[in-house]
Amino acid sequence: MATGILFIVAAVMLLIGVPVGIALGLGIMSAALLFNVTSVSFLAQAMYSGFESLPLTAIPCFMLAGAIMDTGGLSKRLVNVAMKVVGNTTGALGTVTVLACMFFGAISGSGPATVAAIGGIMIPHMAAARYDKVYATSLSAVAGGLGVIIPPSIPFVVYAVSTNTSIGDLFLAGIGPGIVVGGLLVITNLFLARKLGYVGSAEKFSFKELGLALWDAKYALIMPVIILGGIYGGIFTPTEAAVVAIAYSILVGIYVYKELTWKQLLKILDNNASFVGGIMLTFAPAFALGAVFSLLGVTNSITEFLLSVTDQKWVILLIVNLFLIVVGMIMDTNSGLIIFAPMLLAALRPYGVDPVHLGVIMVVNLAIGFVTPPVAANLFVASGLTKIPMDQIVKRAWPFIIAMFAALILITYIQTISTFILGY
């Protein structure tokens, strides 16, 4: 009964527009006070103690680094490299959009930021090349989801903190799935481009032009090497890597490319602080929620329910995917991970589900949530860029969304896509 009241109160609050963190807090307090589940002081302690995690500081740092890199001119140089690679092929600009999202995802870690950075450059280019603007917008919105799959990824950090899983392992595990998702999006774009008559540029491929583009973008391309190489080389932790990313992006943006000013940097810091505050407001009650679920035996109940349905691991994973797709449609990525990751991991342990593999499955699912209404952050960003209504974008995005679902199925049932790089 206490669990039901908790969910009902939280759901009602969310429906009337109350922020996720406050809605969760009110739900927890209602259950605690009405059913004497625990004391208010215990809940306060659980909220506070949850922040005693150094990896948690990596989240605002990676967010800040991504914003600085975009303003500092790194994103347009990555787009130029992708253009020189595939510029003369059928549907070239669509392929460039996907590749650029993969490149930018490797330095930003955010889906909406990737849409804003790459979509802001590629949509006008595609429209000028007589691509349908709705098509260009829908592709940019879906491909932006690669920003949270390709490492470093902010949702991977959120999952790691929520479940006490290695951030480094999750980053490595995101490489294979990111390539699979990006590859299927490229194939879908090529198929549609042939059908719609979107041809490439008349320019022939040139190693010289590619070399010049690579040289111009060298400081952007070396960023993932610094971050991931530093982590796996034992030079610094993922949290320290996030701080290094900030320092590097400031130096490159201001003193190398000279496209970032101190005034712009202060504005980025202000915007980032507001956004991080909202995430932390969600984190605090989510930590307390985990403690309350433990007291109420919610995790054990979920496990018992799943066992009563079936003992087949593949069926359980299918149920989990269907559940997460719904979660992604109604809840933002970070909130979904904070609330459900610990619960699902504990419930699925009896089935032998690997924590790193589950993290990848959850992030890919919730990346699809970026483009499935009503809560679809990438669609909002893309619509804001082009002023095209969201319903029109969704109608043209379905082939790409289906491609992401196909990638999700492969990633779910072929674990080695995620874990081969970890050696198992």
Secondary structure by P-SEA (a helix, b strand, c coil): caaaaaaaaaaaaaaacccaaaaaaaaaaaaaaacccccaaaaaaaaaaaacccccaaaaaaaaaaaaaaaacaaaaaaaaaaaacccccaaaaaaaaaaaaaaaaccccaaaaaaacccccaaaaaaacccaaaaaaaaaaaccccccccccaaaaaaaaaccccaaaaaaaaaaaaaaaaaaaaaaaaaaaaaaccccccccccaaaaaaaaaaaccccaaaaaaaaaaaaccccaaaaaaaaaaaaaaaaccccccccaaaaaaaaaaaaaaaaaaaaaaaaaaaaaaaaaaaaaaaaaaaaaaaacccaaaaaaaaaaaaaaaaacccaaaaaaccaaaaaaaaccccccaaaaaaaaaaaaaaaaccccccaaaaaaaaaccccaaaaaaaaaaaaaaaaaaaaaaaaccccccccccc
